[in-house]
Amino acid sequence: MKRITVRWPDGHTSSEVIGSDWLLSAARAGCPIPTGCMGGSCGACEIEVNGRVIRACISTVPASKSGRLVVDQACDPYW
């Protein structure tokens, strides 16, 4: 299993398995992601990964050429 380093919004890092579920990875890292519908339609679980907004409930931890991912909480101006 290939792993990647993830820097979470609180500044700490963890090593995560590429292809693993974002919600489970975040929970294990102590950085739970809020959820709503669990189907990708409500947007409650939106996070930014290397500057790209994704919905964590329907996404997995991707590979990156740099070997690192930076996660931030997404800010939706309409919420």
MARFI-11639 format. One line per 4 residues: their letters; for each residue x, y, z of C-alpha. Coordinates in pm, whole numbers, m for minus. Example, Ala and Ser with C-alpha at 12.3 -4.5 7.8 and 13.67 -1.06 7.14 Angstrom:
<recs>
as) 1230 m450 780 | 1367 m106 714
</recs>
This chain:
<recs>
mkri) 0 0 0 | 137 336 m98 | 116 615 156 | 116 992 137
tvrw) 185 1264 394 | m118 1479 475 | m101 1814 656 | m431 1879 833
pdgh) m594 2219 907 | m463 2217 1265 | m105 2193 1135 | m17 1837 1228
tsse) 70 1571 971 | m12 1206 927 | 72 931 683 | m236 806 497
vigs) m295 521 255 | m359 642 m100 | m715 547 m194 | m845 543 162
dwll) m1167 718 262 | m1117 1086 355 | m1365 1076 644 | m1197 777 809
saar) m848 916 749 | m945 1250 902 | m1110 1086 1204 | m801 870 1269
agcp) m584 1182 1244 | m800 1362 1502 | m939 1609 1249 | m1300 1503 1193
iptg) m1479 1644 890 | m1843 1752 934 | m2093 1555 728 | m2450 1589 615
cmgg) m2607 1378 342 | m2317 1132 295 | m2398 1129 m78 | m2209 1433 m203
scga) m2505 1662 m259 | m2516 1891 47 | m2153 2010 60 | m2118 1994 439
ceie) m1803 1784 404 | m1620 2007 157 | m1246 2033 212 | m966 2184 8
vngr) m692 1944 m91 | m391 2120 m244 | m621 2409 m337 | m892 2198 m500
vira) m1234 2171 m332 | m1365 1816 m292 | m1650 1651 m108 | m1488 1419 142
cist) m1786 1184 177 | m1749 1064 m182 | m1373 1106 m235 | m1061 915 m147
vpas) m710 1022 m57 | m533 1082 m391 | m174 1039 m495 | 39 1348 m550
ksgr) 365 1390 m738 | 503 1585 m441 | 415 1304 m199 | 227 1556 19
lvvd) m128 1682 49 | m239 1995 230 | m595 1990 364 | m790 2299 463
qacd) m1153 2348 555 | m1337 2480 250 | m1517 2812 291 | m1849 2829 108
pyw) m1969 3192 85 | m2329 3071 47 | m2352 2881 378
</recs>
